[in-house]
Amino acid sequence: MPSEPRRATDELLRLLARTRPDWREGDILQVLRHLDTLHWPWGRVLALFPRTAAEPDAKPGDVIGAWQHPNATGAPPNEDWRAARARLPRRE
């Protein structure tokens, strides 16, 4: 019987700090807390954070849009996607 991946926040933070030194840990943690409130399974977080980090101009909050990004279907962003993006801190 398959099991869910274990949560590994510290390890993910170390990976992202090493691969994306331009990302602030506080921003990453805020996104992780937000994903918890959206009830994202850890497996989805674990898959999408590193993939998003691999994009040169990505920001931590882009993980939220990576799951149901409007370009994935060609449809415009839905209200859930817009609401999630609006709750993220703005970076100057």
N, CA, C and O atoms as a MOPAC input file, in Angstrom:
PM7 MOZYME 1SCF
protein

 N      0.84500 1    -1.18400 1     0.00000 1
 C      0.00000 1     0.00000 1     0.00000 1
 C      0.89000 1     1.24600 1     0.00000 1
 O      1.73700 1     1.38000 1     0.88300 1
 N      0.72800 1     2.15300 1    -0.95200 1
 C      1.57300 1     3.35100 1    -1.01600 1
 C      1.28500 1     4.27500 1     0.16100 1
 O      0.16300 1     4.34200 1     0.66300 1
 N      2.30700 1     4.97000 1     0.58000 1
 C      2.13000 1     5.91800 1     1.67900 1
 C      2.40800 1     7.32700 1     1.17900 1
 O      3.08400 1     7.52500 1     0.16900 1
 N      1.87500 1     8.29700 1     1.90100 1
 C      2.09400 1     9.70000 1     1.56800 1
 C      3.53200 1    10.08300 1     1.91100 1
 O      4.09000 1     9.55900 1     2.87500 1
 N      4.13800 1    10.97900 1     1.14600 1
 C      5.47800 1    11.45600 1     1.50100 1
 C      5.44500 1    12.15900 1     2.86000 1
 O      4.46700 1    12.81800 1     3.21100 1
 N      6.51300 1    12.00700 1     3.59800 1
 C      6.61500 1    12.67600 1     4.89600 1
 C      6.93300 1    14.14900 1     4.71100 1
 O      7.64000 1    14.54300 1     3.78400 1
 N      6.39800 1    14.94100 1     5.60900 1
 C      6.68200 1    16.36900 1     5.58400 1
 C      8.15100 1    16.58000 1     5.93600 1
 O      8.65700 1    15.97300 1     6.88000 1
 N      8.83200 1    17.43100 1     5.18800 1
 C     10.25900 1    17.68700 1     5.39400 1
 C     10.54600 1    19.16500 1     5.14700 1
 O     11.30300 1    19.52300 1     4.24400 1
 N      9.93400 1    20.00600 1     5.95500 1
 C     10.04200 1    21.45200 1     5.77000 1
 C     11.48700 1    21.93700 1     5.87100 1
 O     11.94600 1    22.70800 1     5.02900 1
 N     12.20100 1    21.48600 1     6.90100 1
 C     13.58800 1    21.94300 1     7.08100 1
 C     14.45800 1    21.57200 1     5.88200 1
 O     15.26800 1    22.37600 1     5.42000 1
 N     14.28500 1    20.36400 1     5.38900 1
 C     15.07500 1    19.91300 1     4.24500 1
 C     14.72100 1    20.70200 1     2.99000 1
 O     15.59900 1    21.05100 1     2.20100 1
 N     13.43500 1    20.98100 1     2.80800 1
 C     13.02100 1    21.77600 1     1.65400 1
 C     13.59700 1    23.18900 1     1.75400 1
 O     14.06500 1    23.74100 1     0.75900 1
 N     13.56300 1    23.77200 1     2.95100 1
 C     14.13500 1    25.11000 1     3.13200 1
 C     15.62600 1    25.13000 1     2.82200 1
 O     16.11900 1    26.07700 1     2.20900 1
 N     16.34700 1    24.09300 1     3.23800 1
 C     17.78600 1    24.03300 1     2.94100 1
 C     18.02100 1    23.91000 1     1.43700 1
 O     18.91000 1    24.56600 1     0.89400 1
 N     17.24100 1    23.08600 1     0.76900 1
 C     17.37000 1    22.93800 1    -0.68400 1
 C     17.11100 1    24.27400 1    -1.37800 1
 O     17.87500 1    24.68000 1    -2.25300 1
 N     16.04600 1    24.94800 1    -0.99200 1
 C     15.70200 1    26.21400 1    -1.64100 1
 C     16.71100 1    27.30800 1    -1.31000 1
 O     17.00500 1    28.14700 1    -2.16100 1
 N     17.24300 1    27.31500 1    -0.09600 1
 C     18.27200 1    28.30600 1     0.26800 1
 C     19.51800 1    28.10300 1    -0.57600 1
 O     20.18500 1    29.06800 1    -0.95200 1
 N     19.82900 1    26.86400 1    -0.86800 1
 C     21.02100 1    26.55600 1    -1.66400 1
 C     20.80000 1    26.87400 1    -3.14400 1
 O     21.68700 1    27.40800 1    -3.81000 1
 N     19.61800 1    26.54400 1    -3.64700 1
 C     19.35600 1    26.72400 1    -5.07500 1
 C     18.83500 1    28.11400 1    -5.42300 1
 O     19.04000 1    28.58900 1    -6.54000 1
 N     18.16300 1    28.77200 1    -4.47600 1
 C     17.60100 1    30.10100 1    -4.74200 1
 C     17.95300 1    31.06900 1    -3.61900 1
 O     17.08200 1    31.43500 1    -2.82900 1
 N     19.20900 1    31.48900 1    -3.53400 1
 C     19.59300 1    32.41000 1    -2.46500 1
 C     18.87100 1    33.75700 1    -2.56200 1
 O     18.87200 1    34.52600 1    -1.60000 1
 N     18.26200 1    34.04900 1    -3.70200 1
 C     17.51100 1    35.29700 1    -3.85100 1
 C     16.12400 1    35.21200 1    -3.20300 1
 O     15.45300 1    36.23500 1    -3.06900 1
 N     15.68500 1    34.02600 1    -2.80200 1
 C     14.39500 1    33.86900 1    -2.13000 1
 C     14.59400 1    33.99600 1    -0.62800 1
 O     15.48900 1    33.37000 1    -0.06100 1
 N     13.76100 1    34.80600 1     0.01500 1
 C     13.83200 1    34.95800 1     1.47400 1
 C     13.09700 1    33.81000 1     2.15400 1
 O     12.01400 1    33.40800 1     1.72700 1
 N     13.70000 1    33.29100 1     3.21400 1
 C     13.09300 1    32.16800 1     3.93500 1
 C     11.70100 1    32.53100 1     4.45000 1
 O     10.79100 1    31.70300 1     4.41300 1
 N     11.53400 1    33.75200 1     4.92400 1
 C     10.22200 1    34.17500 1     5.41900 1
 C      9.14500 1    34.11000 1     4.34800 1
 O      8.00200 1    33.75100 1     4.63400 1
 N      9.50300 1    34.45600 1     3.11600 1
 C      8.53900 1    34.37800 1     2.01200 1
 C      8.16200 1    32.92400 1     1.73700 1
 O      6.99600 1    32.61200 1     1.49600 1
 N      9.14800 1    32.05000 1     1.77600 1
 C      8.89100 1    30.62600 1     1.53500 1
 C      7.98400 1    30.07600 1     2.62900 1
 O      7.01900 1    29.36600 1     2.34300 1
 N      8.29400 1    30.40600 1     3.88400 1
 C      7.47300 1    29.91600 1     4.99600 1
 C      6.04700 1    30.44000 1     4.91700 1
 O      5.10100 1    29.72000 1     5.23800 1
 N      5.89000 1    31.68000 1     4.49500 1
 C      4.53800 1    32.22900 1     4.35300 1
 C      3.75700 1    31.46300 1     3.29000 1
 O      2.57600 1    31.17400 1     3.47700 1
 N      4.40000 1    31.13700 1     2.19300 1
 C      3.73100 1    30.35700 1     1.15100 1
 C      3.39400 1    28.95900 1     1.68000 1
 O      2.30100 1    28.45200 1     1.42700 1
 N      4.31600 1    28.33700 1     2.40700 1
 C      4.04200 1    27.01300 1     2.96500 1
 C      2.85100 1    27.05200 1     3.91700 1
 O      2.00600 1    26.15800 1     3.88400 1
 N      2.77500 1    28.08200 1     4.76900 1
 C      1.61700 1    28.20700 1     5.67000 1
 C      0.33000 1    28.37900 1     4.86800 1
 O     -0.70300 1    27.80000 1     5.20100 1
 N      0.40600 1    29.17300 1     3.82100 1
 C     -0.76900 1    29.38800 1     2.98200 1
 C     -1.21000 1    28.07500 1     2.32000 1
 O     -2.40300 1    27.77600 1     2.25800 1
 N     -0.25300 1    27.30700 1     1.83300 1
 C     -0.59300 1    26.02800 1     1.20200 1
 C     -1.21100 1    25.06900 1     2.21300 1
 O     -2.07100 1    24.26100 1     1.86300 1
 N     -0.77000 1    25.16100 1     3.47000 1
 C     -1.40300 1    24.35800 1     4.52200 1
 C     -2.86900 1    24.72900 1     4.67300 1
 O     -3.72400 1    23.85600 1     4.82500 1
 N     -3.16000 1    26.03700 1     4.62900 1
 C     -4.56200 1    26.45500 1     4.77300 1
 C     -5.39400 1    26.01600 1     3.57400 1
 O     -6.60500 1    25.82600 1     3.68600 1
 N     -4.73800 1    25.85600 1     2.42800 1
 C     -5.43700 1    25.34900 1     1.24100 1
 C     -5.49400 1    23.82100 1     1.21800 1
 O     -6.05300 1    23.22600 1     0.29700 1
 N     -4.90800 1    23.19300 1     2.24700 1
 C     -4.89500 1    21.72800 1     2.39600 1
 C     -4.17200 1    21.02000 1     1.26400 1
 O     -4.58900 1    19.94700 1     0.82700 1
 N     -3.07900 1    21.62500 1     0.78600 1
 C     -2.27600 1    20.95100 1    -0.22500 1
 C     -1.57600 1    19.76400 1     0.40600 1
 O     -1.01500 1    19.90100 1     1.49300 1
 N     -1.58700 1    18.61800 1    -0.22500 1
 C     -0.80300 1    17.49600 1     0.29300 1
 C      0.68800 1    17.77800 1     0.13400 1
 O      1.11200 1    18.46000 1    -0.80000 1
 N      1.47100 1    17.23800 1     1.06600 1
 C      2.90900 1    17.48200 1     1.04600 1
 C      3.53300 1    17.03200 1    -0.27000 1
 O      4.46700 1    17.66900 1    -0.75700 1
 N      3.03700 1    15.95600 1    -0.84600 1
 C      3.59200 1    15.48800 1    -2.11100 1
 C      3.50700 1    16.54400 1    -3.21000 1
 O      4.42900 1    16.68300 1    -4.01300 1
 N      2.41400 1    17.27800 1    -3.24500 1
 C      2.25500 1    18.33600 1    -4.24800 1
 C      3.23600 1    19.47200 1    -3.96500 1
 O      3.86600 1    20.00300 1    -4.87900 1
 N      3.35700 1    19.84000 1    -2.68400 1
 C      4.30200 1    20.90000 1    -2.30000 1
 C      5.71700 1    20.48300 1    -2.67800 1
 O      6.47200 1    21.26100 1    -3.26100 1
 N      6.06100 1    19.25900 1    -2.34300 1
 C      7.39800 1    18.74700 1    -2.60000 1
 C      7.70900 1    18.69100 1    -4.09400 1
 O      8.85500 1    18.90000 1    -4.49300 1
 N      6.72600 1    18.41800 1    -4.90600 1
 C      6.94600 1    18.35800 1    -6.35200 1
 C      7.03100 1    19.75200 1    -6.97800 1
 O      7.85600 1    19.98400 1    -7.86100 1
 N      6.19400 1    20.66800 1    -6.53000 1
 C      6.08800 1    21.95000 1    -7.21900 1
 C      7.07800 1    23.01400 1    -6.74900 1
 O      7.47500 1    23.86800 1    -7.54200 1
 N      7.48400 1    22.98300 1    -5.48700 1
 C      8.42600 1    24.01800 1    -5.02800 1
 C      9.75300 1    23.93800 1    -5.78100 1
 O     10.18900 1    24.95200 1    -6.32600 1
 N     10.41900 1    22.77400 1    -5.83700 1
 C     11.68000 1    22.73100 1    -6.58500 1
 C     11.50800 1    23.01900 1    -8.08000 1
 O     12.36800 1    23.65200 1    -8.69300 1
 N     10.40800 1    22.56000 1    -8.65800 1
 C     10.18000 1    22.82200 1   -10.08300 1
 C     10.01300 1    24.31900 1   -10.32100 1
 O     10.53100 1    24.85800 1   -11.29900 1
 N      9.29100 1    24.98500 1    -9.43000 1
 C      9.13200 1    26.43400 1    -9.55800 1
 C     10.46500 1    27.13900 1    -9.33600 1
 O     10.77900 1    28.10500 1   -10.03100 1
 N     11.25100 1    26.66200 1    -8.37100 1
 C     12.55500 1    27.26700 1    -8.08500 1
 C     13.49500 1    27.16500 1    -9.27300 1
 O     14.42100 1    27.96700 1    -9.39800 1
 N     13.27600 1    26.20900 1   -10.13400 1
 C     14.14500 1    26.03200 1   -11.30500 1
 C     13.89900 1    27.09600 1   -12.37100 1
 O     14.71800 1    27.26100 1   -13.27500 1
 N     12.79800 1    27.81100 1   -12.28000 1
 C     12.50100 1    28.86800 1   -13.25000 1
 C     13.26800 1    30.13400 1   -12.87400 1
 O     13.20400 1    30.56700 1   -11.72400 1
 N     13.98400 1    30.73100 1   -13.80900 1
 C     14.87800 1    31.85400 1   -13.48100 1
 C     14.20300 1    33.05500 1   -12.82300 1
 O     14.78100 1    33.64300 1   -11.90800 1
 N     13.01900 1    33.43400 1   -13.24900 1
 C     12.38000 1    34.63700 1   -12.71000 1
 C     11.28800 1    34.32700 1   -11.69500 1
 O     10.50400 1    35.20900 1   -11.34500 1
 N     11.22600 1    33.10100 1   -11.22400 1
 C     10.15100 1    32.70100 1   -10.31800 1
 C     10.34100 1    33.30100 1    -8.93100 1
 O     11.45300 1    33.62300 1    -8.51200 1
 N      9.21900 1    33.43700 1    -8.23900 1
 C      9.18500 1    33.87000 1    -6.84700 1
 C      8.50400 1    32.76000 1    -6.05200 1
 O      7.79200 1    31.94600 1    -6.63900 1
 N      8.70100 1    32.70300 1    -4.72700 1
 C      8.08400 1    31.62400 1    -3.95300 1
 C      6.57500 1    31.50500 1    -4.16400 1
 O      6.05300 1    30.39200 1    -4.23700 1
 N      5.88100 1    32.60900 1    -4.26300 1
 C      4.42900 1    32.58000 1    -4.43900 1
 C      3.97300 1    31.96900 1    -5.74200 1
 O      2.80500 1    31.60300 1    -5.87600 1
 N      4.87000 1    31.85000 1    -6.70800 1
 C      4.50300 1    31.25300 1    -7.98400 1
 C      4.15100 1    29.77700 1    -7.84800 1
 O      3.55800 1    29.19200 1    -8.75500 1
 N      4.51300 1    29.17700 1    -6.72000 1
 C      4.16500 1    27.77000 1    -6.48400 1
 C      2.65200 1    27.60400 1    -6.50700 1
 O      2.14500 1    26.60700 1    -7.02000 1
 N      1.93300 1    28.56700 1    -5.96000 1
 C      0.47600 1    28.46600 1    -5.90400 1
 C     -0.09400 1    28.38500 1    -7.31300 1
 O     -0.98200 1    27.57500 1    -7.58100 1
 N      0.40700 1    29.21300 1    -8.20600 1
 C     -0.07700 1    29.19100 1    -9.57600 1
 C      0.43200 1    28.01700 1   -10.38200 1
 O     -0.12800 1    27.70700 1   -11.43300 1
 N      1.48200 1    27.35100 1    -9.91600 1
 C      2.05100 1    26.23000 1   -10.66700 1
 C      1.11400 1    25.04000 1   -10.70500 1
 O      1.17900 1    24.23400 1   -11.63300 1
 N      0.23900 1    24.91400 1    -9.70900 1
 C     -0.65400 1    23.76500 1    -9.67900 1
 C     -1.74800 1    23.89700 1   -10.72800 1
 O     -1.98700 1    22.96800 1   -11.49900 1
 N     -2.41000 1    25.04100 1   -10.76000 1
 C     -3.45700 1    25.27000 1   -11.75200 1
 C     -3.16900 1    26.57400 1   -12.47000 1
 O     -3.98400 1    27.49600 1   -12.48900 1
 N     -2.01000 1    26.62000 1   -13.04800 1
 C     -1.60700 1    27.84600 1   -13.73400 1
 C     -2.54000 1    28.08800 1   -14.91200 1
 O     -2.89600 1    27.15000 1   -15.62600 1
 N     -2.93800 1    29.33500 1   -15.12000 1
 C     -3.85800 1    29.61100 1   -16.21600 1
 C     -3.32800 1    29.17300 1   -17.57300 1
 O     -4.11400 1    28.83400 1   -18.45700 1
 N     -2.02200 1    29.17400 1   -17.75600 1
 C     -1.47700 1    28.76400 1   -19.05000 1
 C     -1.54800 1    27.26100 1   -19.27300 1
 O     -1.38600 1    26.79200 1   -20.39900 1
 N     -1.78600 1    26.50900 1   -18.21600 1
 C     -1.86600 1    25.05900 1   -18.36100 1
 C     -3.04500 1    24.66200 1   -19.23700 1
 O     -2.96900 1    23.67300 1   -19.96600 1
 N     -4.12700 1    25.41700 1   -19.17400 1
 C     -5.31600 1    25.08900 1   -19.96300 1
 C     -5.60400 1    26.13200 1   -21.03500 1
 O     -6.43800 1    25.91500 1   -21.91400 1
 N     -4.92600 1    27.24000 1   -20.96000 1
 C     -5.21300 1    28.32600 1   -21.88400 1
 C     -6.33100 1    29.21700 1   -21.38400 1
 O     -6.62500 1    30.25100 1   -21.98500 1
 N     -6.96500 1    28.81700 1   -20.27000 1
 C     -8.06200 1    29.60300 1   -19.71400 1
 C     -7.49800 1    30.74500 1   -18.86400 1
 O     -6.37300 1    30.65200 1   -18.37300 1
 N     -8.26000 1    31.80600 1   -18.69200 1
 C     -7.78500 1    32.88700 1   -17.82000 1
 C     -7.73100 1    32.39900 1   -16.37100 1
 O     -8.36800 1    31.40000 1   -16.03500 1
 N     -6.98200 1    33.08800 1   -15.51300 1
 C     -6.91100 1    32.68000 1   -14.11000 1
 C     -8.30100 1    32.67200 1   -13.47000 1
 O     -9.11300 1    33.56000 1   -13.72700 1
 N     -8.56500 1    31.66800 1   -12.64000 1
 C     -9.85900 1    31.63100 1   -11.96600 1
 C     -9.79500 1    32.45100 1   -10.67400 1
 O     -8.73100 1    32.94200 1   -10.29700 1
 N    -10.92900 1    32.59300 1   -10.00900 1
 C    -10.99600 1    33.43100 1    -8.80800 1
 C    -10.15500 1    32.87600 1    -7.66400 1
 O     -9.56500 1    33.65200 1    -6.91200 1
 N    -10.08500 1    31.55400 1    -7.51300 1
 C     -9.25700 1    30.96300 1    -6.46100 1
 C     -7.80000 1    31.32000 1    -6.67200 1
 O     -7.09400 1    31.66100 1    -5.72300 1
 N     -7.34800 1    31.24300 1    -7.91700 1
 C     -5.95600 1    31.55600 1    -8.23400 1
 C     -5.67500 1    33.02400 1    -7.93700 1
 O     -4.65400 1    33.35400 1    -7.33300 1
 N     -6.58600 1    33.91000 1    -8.36300 1
 C     -6.40000 1    35.34300 1    -8.10900 1
 C     -6.38800 1    35.64700 1    -6.61200 1
 O     -5.57500 1    36.44600 1    -6.14600 1
 N     -7.28100 1    35.01700 1    -5.86500 1
 C     -7.35700 1    35.25500 1    -4.42300 1
 C     -6.07500 1    34.79200 1    -3.73200 1
 O     -5.57100 1    35.46900 1    -2.83700 1
 N     -5.55200 1    33.64700 1    -4.14400 1
 C     -4.32300 1    33.14000 1    -3.55100 1
 C     -3.16200 1    34.08300 1    -3.84500 1
 O     -2.36700 1    34.37500 1    -2.95100 1
 N     -3.05000 1    34.55900 1    -5.06600 1
 C     -1.96500 1    35.48100 1    -5.42700 1
 C     -2.10900 1    36.80700 1    -4.66900 1
 O     -1.10600 1    37.40500 1    -4.27900 1
 N     -3.34500 1    37.27000 1    -4.45800 1
 C     -3.55100 1    38.54500 1    -3.78500 1
 C     -3.12600 1    38.50200 1    -2.32300 1
 O     -2.77100 1    39.53300 1    -1.75200 1
 N     -3.15800 1    37.30900 1    -1.70600 1
 C     -2.78700 1    37.19400 1    -0.30000 1
 C     -1.28600 1    37.11000 1    -0.08200 1
 O     -0.83100 1    37.16700 1     1.06100 1
 N     -0.51500 1    36.97600 1    -1.13200 1
 C      0.94000 1    36.87900 1    -0.99500 1
 C      1.54000 1    38.27800 1    -0.84900 1
 O      1.00100 1    39.25200 1    -1.37500 1
 N      2.66700 1    38.36600 1    -0.12500 1
 C      3.30400 1    39.68800 1     0.01900 1
 C      3.86600 1    40.16100 1    -1.31400 1
 O      4.34000 1    39.36400 1    -2.12400 1
 N      3.80800 1    41.42500 1    -1.51900 1
 C      4.36100 1    42.02100 1    -2.73700 1
 C      5.84400 1    42.26200 1    -2.51900 1
 O      6.24800 1    42.79500 1    -1.48600 1
 N      6.65800 1    41.86500 1    -3.50000 1
 C      8.09900 1    42.12700 1    -3.41200 1
 C      8.44000 1    43.29100 1    -4.29900 1
 O      7.99700 1    43.36600 1    -5.44500 1
 N      9.21600 1    44.18400 1    -3.77700 1
 C      9.59600 1    45.38000 1    -4.52300 1
 C     10.84000 1    45.12400 1    -5.32200 1
 O     11.32000 1    46.01600 1    -6.02100 1

